Amino acid sequence: MLTCAMRYELWVGLRYTRPKKRGDGRNHFISFISMISMLGIALGVAALIVVLSVMNGFQNELRTRILGVASHIEITGPGDELRDWTRTLRQASRHPEVLAAAPYVAAESMLAFDQQVRGVVVRGVLPAYEEKVADFERHMKAGHLADLKPGGFGIILGSELARALQVLPGDKVTLIAPQGLVTPAAILPRLKQFTVVGIFDVGMYEYDSGLALIDMSDAQKLYRMGDHVSGVRLKLDDLFAAPRVAQELHRYLDPDDYVSDWTQGHANFFRAIGIEKNMMFLILLLIVAVAAFNIVSTLVMAVTDKQADIAILRTLGASPRSIMAVFVVQGALIGAIGMILGVIGGVALAKNVGVIVPALEHLLHTHFLAKDVYYISELPSDLEWHDVRVIASVSFLLTLLATLYPSWRASRVNPAEALRYE
């Protein structure tokens, strides 16, 4: 009996969703409002999926690019120097989650070429070690990381830095070290010529415009560090475990060693993106809410239009609960169709953002994300099915909530009053 009742309520609800074939202008107007509500839900769901996918893409792209150049964990000593880096490297590598380690020398300097001068962060590296903890090699536009040779005084520049200095591979640039030479007359800056042996482009303006790589032994000579280094950089098998691993590394290292992880230096980026993602979800959910609550007006008009039908159903034995179910089915169908259309459209758009956005930029002769303004110059997208399920569920729930009042009103219709003037 319950199955038959549900089939009956479902059939009537589906029938009320379709417009009558006769020329009833009111009925067609109700169907038009239903279509608008359906399209509004579809638009809101699609917008939510696309926006959250782009936010996920930005988060992953930022993390990949930052940690492709920076490091998961850094170990330094007193005065930002490590005296015995080989020992520290061996100690850190004993942790089971450390995949690779590399020493480095870091200092701020100035680069000059012709009439151009730029401030840069110079990083001295050992190419054989650096390739294991960073992704420079796959971002090289000219040359290779292995072209940095001890005593060769070669330098690899970021693409934007090379463009600002107007240099090409093979050109010689002058590096001005902050440690000056003290003479009886004055303090003279220390200068050294380096040959540009490569150019990299990681896609982040901060690094492409302000980072230069040289061989570690050359950096030690230039900055008078002897055999000391600035620190050791570590790569983990799980970057999200960095805070925990950083704490655990204290058991392996000397008491004076200082350990920091990427979440301390770049946490604001990802915290801001997370907050922005949640706020965008709430703001765009209002589109779905407005469209969903348009169903209220649609069903209220439908209840008014169907009062005679409701009265007849009641006289035939339909319970108020069955009448309520009929209109819940009608509203839920509108919401379900809108939600399904929105999911299909949103998933299709999210998976093709990389094609659609360049096409729009070409058509409009503009670039939405300028490299000198934004950290990322391309619009990334990373569709997560968990987000899709949450959006679809919340949208359908809002639709069901919107059907409750009109359906309850329909169940309260008095058959005698409704049939009085029929």
Secondary structure as GFF3:
##gff-version 3
##sequence-region A 1 422
A	DSSP	alpha_helix	2	17	.	.	.	ID=ss1
A	DSSP	alpha_helix	25	69	.	.	.	ID=ss2
A	DSSP	beta_strand	73	76	.	.	.	ID=ss3
A	DSSP	three_ten_helix	78	80	.	.	.	ID=ss4
A	DSSP	alpha_helix	85	93	.	.	.	ID=ss5
A	DSSP	beta_strand	98	113	.	.	.	ID=ss6
A	DSSP	beta_strand	116	125	.	.	.	ID=ss7
A	DSSP	alpha_helix	127	133	.	.	.	ID=ss8
A	DSSP	three_ten_helix	137	139	.	.	.	ID=ss9
A	DSSP	beta_strand	140	142	.	.	.	ID=ss10
A	DSSP	three_ten_helix	145	147	.	.	.	ID=ss11
A	DSSP	beta_strand	154	158	.	.	.	ID=ss12
A	DSSP	alpha_helix	159	165	.	.	.	ID=ss13
A	DSSP	beta_strand	172	182	.	.	.	ID=ss14
A	DSSP	beta_strand	187	200	.	.	.	ID=ss15
A	DSSP	alpha_helix	205	208	.	.	.	ID=ss16
A	DSSP	beta_strand	211	215	.	.	.	ID=ss17
A	DSSP	alpha_helix	216	222	.	.	.	ID=ss18
A	DSSP	beta_strand	231	236	.	.	.	ID=ss19
A	DSSP	three_ten_helix	239	241	.	.	.	ID=ss20
A	DSSP	alpha_helix	242	248	.	.	.	ID=ss21
A	DSSP	three_ten_helix	249	251	.	.	.	ID=ss22
A	DSSP	beta_strand	258	261	.	.	.	ID=ss23
A	DSSP	alpha_helix	262	305	.	.	.	ID=ss24
A	DSSP	alpha_helix	307	315	.	.	.	ID=ss25
A	DSSP	alpha_helix	320	351	.	.	.	ID=ss26
A	DSSP	alpha_helix	353	364	.	.	.	ID=ss27
A	DSSP	alpha_helix	385	411	.	.	.	ID=ss28
A	DSSP	alpha_helix	415	419	.	.	.	ID=ss29
###
